[in-house]
Amino acid sequence: MDNAFDNLDAVGFLQIWQHFDVDDNGYIEGKELDDFFRHMMKKLGMSDEITDDKIRRVKERFMSAYDTTADGRLQIQELATMMLPEEENFLLLFRRETPLDNSVEFMRIWRNYDADSSGYISAIELKGFLQDLFLQHKKTISPNKLEEYTDTLMKMFDKNNDGRLDLNDLARILALKENFLLKFDMNACSQEDRKRDFEKIFAHYDVSKTGALEGPEVDGFVKDMMELVTPTISGTDLDKFRKVLLGHCDMNGDGKIQKNELALCLGLKYSS
């Protein structure tokens, strides 16, 4: 598909993405995917008799090459790899050697770039984030391009057009994996099942392996807990719930949640 998009830039790519992600859920999938490949085949001059079978074959070929998560749908980074020339594909900067699959690391990034602790990432803070990404990848970028990429990301992910990003927006930019807590039945009846699940959950958020959740570890746990109840949360919502959780669970007042403290909060008998 390369020659069909030789002159495609980040802004043009954004328009294509928004056109085909019809339900605005952050993926091109199902019928959206078929429509996308039908459109691409026309762009490539394959307009004579585009059958469902031809679309299926082209789709299989490209999905096997670009659907890196192998989930049968395209994330924005995957589509960018397919369509954008490398020098324009700033979304490649978000591709990580190890996938972002833990909200603890995500919250560490969030706290770092929500510099004024407003509960949101402003355009200026997003620009700082992008600038640091280019530095990490040892790439140079002109001030104009940095402005363009910041503006493009804002248009792409600022769903309510208020000029700032919330937690969910940044999670989509960084392709944060599915909420870890969704793997568990929170209403498990057996005390044994609940203990087993608790051990897995605590180990996941205790990234530092200290036996206590602190800093971004508490943040990550709070974020995932809140998302089980409400689909959209802001940084200020998270801070309020974090304060409530610490007030309820942090029995010794050290600003951390010890393993036995969390077990007590969840109504589990725990012996270290």
ZAZA-63650 format. One record per residue (C-alpha): residue in three letters; residue number from 1; x, y, z. Coordinates in nm, 2 decimals. Layout:
   code   pos     east    north       up
    ALA   NUM        X        Y        Z
...
REM end
This chain:
   code   pos     east    north       up
    MET     1     0.00     0.00     0.00
    ASP     2     0.31     0.23     0.02
    ASN     3     0.28     0.41    -0.31
    ALA     4    -0.08     0.51    -0.24
    PHE     5     0.03     0.71     0.06
    ASP     6     0.36     0.85    -0.04
    ASN     7     0.26     1.21     0.05
    LEU     8     0.05     1.12     0.36
    ASP     9     0.13     1.33     0.67
    ALA    10     0.01     1.30     1.03
    VAL    11    -0.29     1.53     0.97
    GLY    12    -0.41     1.33     0.66
    PHE    13    -0.36     1.01     0.86
    LEU    14    -0.58     1.15     1.14
    GLN    15    -0.86     1.22     0.89
    ILE    16    -0.85     0.86     0.76
    TRP    17    -0.85     0.72     1.11
    GLN    18    -1.15     0.93     1.22
    HIS    19    -1.34     0.84     0.91
    PHE    20    -1.30     0.46     0.96
    ASP    21    -1.32     0.44     1.34
    VAL    22    -1.69     0.50     1.30
    ASP    23    -1.79     0.41     1.66
    ASP    24    -1.49     0.60     1.80
    ASN    25    -1.38     0.31     2.03
    GLY    26    -1.01     0.33     1.94
    TYR    27    -1.01     0.04     1.69
    ILE    28    -1.09    -0.03     1.33
    GLU    29    -1.27    -0.36     1.34
    GLY    30    -1.55    -0.57     1.19
    LYS    31    -1.74    -0.38     0.91
    GLU    32    -1.51    -0.08     0.97
    LEU    33    -1.21    -0.30     0.87
    ASP    34    -1.39    -0.43     0.55
    ASP    35    -1.48    -0.07     0.45
    PHE    36    -1.12     0.04     0.51
    PHE    37    -0.98    -0.23     0.29
    ARG    38    -1.24    -0.17     0.02
    HIS    39    -1.13     0.20     0.02
    MET    40    -0.76     0.11     0.00
    MET    41    -0.82    -0.13    -0.29
    LYS    42    -0.99     0.16    -0.48
    LYS    43    -0.70     0.39    -0.40
    LEU    44    -0.46     0.13    -0.54
    GLY    45    -0.66     0.11    -0.87
    MET    46    -0.82    -0.23    -0.79
    SER    47    -1.17    -0.09    -0.84
    ASP    48    -1.27    -0.34    -1.11
    GLU    49    -1.50    -0.59    -0.94
    ILE    50    -1.40    -0.57    -0.57
    THR    51    -1.57    -0.88    -0.43
    ASP    52    -1.61    -0.97    -0.07
    ASP    53    -1.36    -1.26    -0.13
    LYS    54    -1.10    -1.02    -0.27
    ILE    55    -1.14    -0.79     0.03
    ARG    56    -1.10    -1.09     0.26
    ARG    57    -0.78    -1.20     0.10
    VAL    58    -0.63    -0.85     0.10
    LYS    59    -0.74    -0.81     0.46
    GLU    60    -0.58    -1.14     0.57
    ARG    61    -0.25    -1.05     0.40
    PHE    62    -0.22    -0.71     0.56
    MET    63    -0.35    -0.81     0.90
    SER    64    -0.10    -1.09     0.93
    ALA    65     0.18    -0.83     0.87
    TYR    66     0.04    -0.53     1.08
    ASP    67    -0.20    -0.67     1.34
    THR    68     0.08    -0.71     1.60
    THR    69    -0.16    -0.78     1.88
    ALA    70    -0.33    -1.05     1.67
    ASP    71    -0.67    -0.95     1.79
    GLY    72    -0.83    -0.91     1.45
    ARG    73    -0.86    -0.53     1.47
    LEU    74    -0.63    -0.24     1.41
    GLN    75    -0.51     0.00     1.68
    ILE    76    -0.40     0.35     1.57
    GLN    77    -0.03     0.26     1.60
    GLU    78    -0.08    -0.05     1.38
    LEU    79    -0.26     0.15     1.11
    ALA    80     0.01     0.42     1.12
    THR    81     0.28     0.16     1.06
    MET    82     0.08     0.04     0.76
    MET    83     0.02     0.38     0.61
    LEU    84     0.26     0.65     0.72
    PRO    85     0.62     0.70     0.59
    GLU    86     0.87     0.65     0.88
    GLU    87     0.97     1.01     0.90
    GLU    88     0.60     1.11     0.95
    ASN    89     0.51     0.82     1.18
    PHE    90     0.56     0.98     1.52
    LEU    91     0.32     0.73     1.66
    LEU    92     0.60     0.47     1.63
    LEU    93     0.75     0.65     1.94
    PHE    94     0.47     0.49     2.14
    ARG    95     0.57     0.14     2.04
    ARG    96     0.74    -0.02     2.34
    GLU    97     0.98    -0.30     2.36
    THR    98     0.75    -0.44     2.63
    PRO    99     0.38    -0.37     2.61
    LEU   100     0.23    -0.13     2.86
    ASP   101     0.02    -0.39     3.05
    ASN   102     0.03    -0.25     3.40
    SER   103    -0.15     0.06     3.52
    VAL   104     0.13     0.12     3.77
    GLU   105     0.37     0.22     3.50
    PHE   106     0.09     0.42     3.32
    MET   107     0.03     0.62     3.64
    ARG   108     0.40     0.68     3.68
    ILE   109     0.39     0.85     3.34
    TRP   110     0.07     1.03     3.42
    ARG   111     0.21     1.18     3.74
    ASN   112     0.53     1.28     3.57
    TYR   113     0.35     1.48     3.29
    ASP   114     0.05     1.62     3.48
    ALA   115     0.31     1.86     3.61
    ASP   116     0.07     2.10     3.78
    SER   117    -0.14     1.82     3.93
    SER   118    -0.45     1.95     3.77
    GLY   119    -0.58     1.60     3.70
    TYR   120    -0.54     1.65     3.32
    ILE   121    -0.27     1.67     3.06
    SER   122    -0.27     2.01     2.89
    ALA   123    -0.14     2.08     2.54
    ILE   124     0.18     2.23     2.69
    GLU   125     0.23     1.92     2.91
    LEU   126     0.16     1.69     2.61
    LYS   127     0.42     1.88     2.41
    GLY   128     0.68     1.82     2.69
    PHE   129     0.59     1.45     2.69
    LEU   130     0.64     1.43     2.31
    GLN   131     0.96     1.62     2.33
    ASP   132     1.10     1.37     2.59
    LEU   133     0.99     1.08     2.37
    PHE   134     1.19     1.22     2.07
    LEU   135     1.49     1.27     2.30
    GLN   136     1.46     0.91     2.43
    HIS   137     1.46     0.78     2.07
    LYS   138     1.76     1.01     1.98
    LYS   139     1.55     1.19     1.71
    THR   140     1.55     1.56     1.64
    ILE   141     1.23     1.75     1.57
    SER   142     1.17     2.11     1.47
    PRO   143     0.95     2.33     1.69
    ASN   144     0.70     2.35     1.40
    LYS   145     0.67     1.97     1.38
    LEU   146     0.65     1.93     1.75
    GLU   147     0.35     2.18     1.75
    GLU   148     0.19     1.99     1.46
    TYR   149     0.22     1.65     1.63
    THR   150     0.09     1.79     1.96
    ASP   151    -0.20     1.94     1.78
    THR   152    -0.27     1.62     1.59
    LEU   153    -0.26     1.41     1.91
    MET   154    -0.50     1.65     2.08
    LYS   155    -0.74     1.64     1.79
    MET   156    -0.72     1.26     1.78
    PHE   157    -0.77     1.19     2.15
    ASP   158    -0.93     1.49     2.31
    LYS   159    -1.29     1.36     2.27
    ASN   160    -1.47     1.64     2.44
    ASN   161    -1.26     1.91     2.28
    ASP   162    -1.17     2.09     2.60
    GLY   163    -0.81     2.12     2.51
    ARG   164    -0.68     1.87     2.76
    LEU   165    -0.65     1.49     2.80
    ASP   166    -0.79     1.28     3.08
    LEU   167    -0.67     0.95     3.21
    ASN   168    -0.86     0.75     2.95
    ASP   169    -0.73     0.96     2.66
    LEU   170    -0.37     0.90     2.76
    ALA   171    -0.44     0.53     2.82
    ARG   172    -0.55     0.51     2.45
    ILE   173    -0.24     0.70     2.33
    LEU   174    -0.01     0.46     2.52
    ALA   175    -0.22     0.16     2.42
    LEU   176    -0.25     0.05     2.78
    LYS   177    -0.37    -0.32     2.79
    GLU   178    -0.71    -0.42     2.93
    ASN   179    -0.78    -0.36     3.30
    PHE   180    -0.61    -0.64     3.49
    LEU   181    -0.90    -0.66     3.74
    LEU   182    -1.14    -0.77     3.47
    LYS   183    -0.98    -1.11     3.48
    PHE   184    -1.13    -1.18     3.83
    ASP   185    -1.47    -1.25     3.96
    MET   186    -1.51    -0.99     4.23
    ASN   187    -1.81    -1.18     4.37
    ALA   188    -1.63    -1.51     4.41
    CYS   189    -1.81    -1.70     4.69
    SER   190    -1.53    -1.93     4.81
    GLN   191    -1.29    -1.78     5.06
    GLU   192    -1.02    -2.00     4.90
    ASP   193    -1.09    -1.85     4.55
    ARG   194    -1.09    -1.50     4.69
    LYS   195    -0.75    -1.56     4.86
    ARG   196    -0.60    -1.70     4.55
    ASP   197    -0.72    -1.41     4.34
    PHE   198    -0.60    -1.16     4.60
    GLU   199    -0.25    -1.30     4.59
    LYS   200    -0.24    -1.25     4.21
    ILE   201    -0.39    -0.90     4.23
    PHE   202    -0.15    -0.78     4.50
    ALA   203     0.15    -0.93     4.31
    HIS   204     0.05    -0.74     4.00
    TYR   205     0.04    -0.40     4.16
    ASP   206     0.33    -0.45     4.40
    VAL   207     0.58    -0.38     4.12
    SER   208     0.85    -0.29     4.37
    LYS   209     0.80    -0.63     4.55
    THR   210     0.81    -0.46     4.89
    GLY   211     0.49    -0.62     5.03
    ALA   212     0.32    -0.27     5.03
    LEU   213     0.16    -0.06     4.76
    GLU   214     0.29     0.30     4.75
    GLY   215     0.30     0.59     4.51
    PRO   216     0.20     0.49     4.15
    GLU   217     0.13     0.14     4.27
    VAL   218    -0.16     0.27     4.48
    ASP   219    -0.26     0.49     4.18
    GLY   220    -0.26     0.20     3.94
    PHE   221    -0.48    -0.01     4.17
    VAL   222    -0.72     0.28     4.23
    LYS   223    -0.75     0.35     3.86
    ASP   224    -0.84    -0.01     3.78
    MET   225    -1.08    -0.03     4.07
    MET   226    -1.26     0.28     3.96
    GLU   227    -1.28     0.17     3.60
    LEU   228    -1.48    -0.14     3.71
    VAL   229    -1.76     0.11     3.81
    THR   230    -1.73     0.40     3.57
    PRO   231    -1.58     0.40     3.21
    THR   232    -1.44     0.76     3.23
    ILE   233    -1.24     0.90     3.52
    SER   234    -1.04     1.21     3.56
    GLY   235    -0.72     1.26     3.76
    THR   236    -0.91     1.46     4.02
    ASP   237    -1.17     1.17     4.05
    LEU   238    -0.87     0.93     4.11
    ASP   239    -0.71     1.16     4.37
    LYS   240    -1.04     1.17     4.57
    PHE   241    -1.09     0.79     4.56
    ARG   242    -0.72     0.74     4.65
    LYS   243    -0.76     0.96     4.96
    VAL   244    -1.07     0.76     5.06
    LEU   245    -0.89     0.43     5.01
    LEU   246    -0.59     0.53     5.21
    GLY   247    -0.81     0.67     5.48
    HIS   248    -0.99     0.33     5.50
    CYS   249    -0.70     0.09     5.45
    ASP   250    -0.38     0.26     5.57
    MET   251    -0.41     0.15     5.93
    ASN   252    -0.06     0.26     6.04
    GLY   253    -0.07     0.59     5.85
    ASP   254     0.25     0.55     5.66
    GLY   255     0.10     0.65     5.32
    LYS   256     0.13     0.29     5.19
    ILE   257    -0.11     0.00     5.18
    GLN   258     0.05    -0.31     5.33
    LYS   259    -0.06    -0.65     5.20
    ASN   260    -0.24    -0.73     5.53
    GLU   261    -0.41    -0.39     5.53
    LEU   262    -0.55    -0.44     5.18
    ALA   263    -0.66    -0.79     5.27
    LEU   264    -0.85    -0.66     5.57
    CYS   265    -1.01    -0.39     5.35
    LEU   266    -1.13    -0.66     5.12
    GLY   267    -1.27    -0.87     5.40
    LEU   268    -1.00    -1.14     5.38
    LYS   269    -0.82    -1.31     5.66
    TYR   270    -0.45    -1.28     5.58
    SER   271    -0.15    -1.40     5.76
    SER   272     0.19    -1.31     5.63
REM end
